[in-house]
């Protein structure tokens, strides 16, 4: 069972939306929690359906608070929503016969308002004491000085308040893989995103692990939680079978290719199956050489971005990362025009 938590920083950015689609395609998570969607509830419900998830609970942005949250899950998951606010979405799920509580949490970005977030987390901790509990999201706070690099030092009282609420809720951190910092503005790097579990969850899911994944979009890294210890999913290679893409019909050349093949009487296999096979071959070649350069370039840029992680220190590396991200956004916009 896997889950993704990500502060997307707005789904209106084509680069972020495309990165999300690819992340979901590769990881195939059972649950997804997104923060800062900056979308209305009805829009997010349509987005979830487009992403292949018919079940969701969305919370609209309210003024400057919340930014919009959404929690969605697969059809085969037995889920009931306990509560949903601008700061969290709390659900009960049945996982392999075990009842588990999953809380996607978004700590207030305003320092003066964060105490209300901690009060809400304390209230949540008193519910369903006999059910394994996982809490994850963007807490907008760090636990120790080492979780911040650059900028002004974090006031000790803020970290102490965060530590206190975690202890009060009897939560423990999950082990993670990847770079420690999950947010960066280019010069300041912090670990704002993370996952916690209570003792019961740790006992029932001893191999639960947290992965910090670089996707080249948003200021935050998405977190992938694997509760069963199967590891982070990788894209499976191999020959791809032919699939007709709907966006091809928007291009005049697509119709021309089909017409040319269908009217060609000199083909060796001049029958229905032969013509279909030839169409598939010609359309695939056209897609690869004309349209396909965009996803290939995106893949190359993402590979390059891995050389300059979110916590790079030197000015040269930060500039290189910024250049690559700008290129990624440009190609993502171009890719969205085809779809």
Secondary structure, 3 states (H helix, E strand, C coil): CEEEEEECCCCCCHHHHHHHHHHHHHHCCCEEEEECCCCCHHHHHHHHHHCCCCEEEEECCECCECCCEEEEECCCCEEEEEEECCCEEEEEEEECCEEEEEEEEECCCCHHHHHHHHHHHHHHHCCCCCCEEEEEEECCCCCCHHHEECCCCCCHHHHHHHHHHHHHCCEEECCEECCCCCEECCCCEECCEEEEEEHHHHHHCCCCEEEEECCCCCCECEEEEECCCCCCCCCCCCCCCCCCCHHHHHCHHHHHHHHHHHHCCCCCCCCHHHHHHHHHHHHHHHHHHHHCHHHHHHHHHHHHHCCCCCCCCCHHHHHHHHHHHHHHHHHHHHHHHCC
